[in-house]
Amino acid sequence: DSGVTQTPKHLITATGQRVTLRCSPRSGDLSVYWYQQSLDQGLQFLIQYYNGEERAKGNILERFSAQQFPDLHSELNLSSLELGDSALYFCASSVSPSATLNYGYTFGSGTRLTVV
Amino acid sequence: EDKVVQSPLSLVVHEGDTVTLNCSYEVTNFRSLLWYKQEKKAPTFLFMLTSSGIEKKSGRLSSILDKKELFSILNITATQTGDSAVYLCAVISSGSTRQLTFGSGTQLTVLP
């Protein structure tokens, strides 16, 4: 157990629907990162939150949004789902920027989303 | 835009063989390069390399970074079936955001 908890583990939904993926970071970590891993794209950075605020944005579609709550858990919302959104969605957390070893980067087990 | 290219895409070897995985990168304000092993679930951390020419070792795995030529290699000696996985290379650039830019990975299959 890495300490980063993602739910649900698997999700199957129809096109056009909306889903919410949840991530609880490792205890003490303030940063949460979301990544998407699809077969043809590899691991792509989506968005980062630090202590409740958006810190950086990557290749995140406008149909996707995220937030980090006061208890530091984060949710990734995916709407108007398309077949191409089927992927493994990982959450990672890290300690403050002062950490040096591995940047304190720890990945959760991921949520596998299948859009049918 | 930061870019990471890994080669080969896929590799099949027999137990006991030695393999070398390659990672080249183009990064603005390079800070560090990380190697991960991914077996169906979350990527697990192997090495972080920041300084050029210094080898990191962990058992049968070792890695080195060449900041002049902008590449890194991951060596696995005396491979075992348990080494079968996707090996991911990622880079991180200086700055406060610290997101990782990943390569597409090398799928390693070790046959008994």
Interface residues (C-beta under 8 A of the other chain):
Chain A: S2 V4 S31 Y33 Y35 G42 L43 Q44 F45 Q48 R55 A56 G58 F90 S94 P97 L101 N102 Y103 Y105 F107 G108 S109 G110
Chain B: S32 L34 K41 A42 P43 T44 F45 M48 L88 A90 I92 S96 T97 R98 Q99 L100 T101 F102 G103 S104 G105
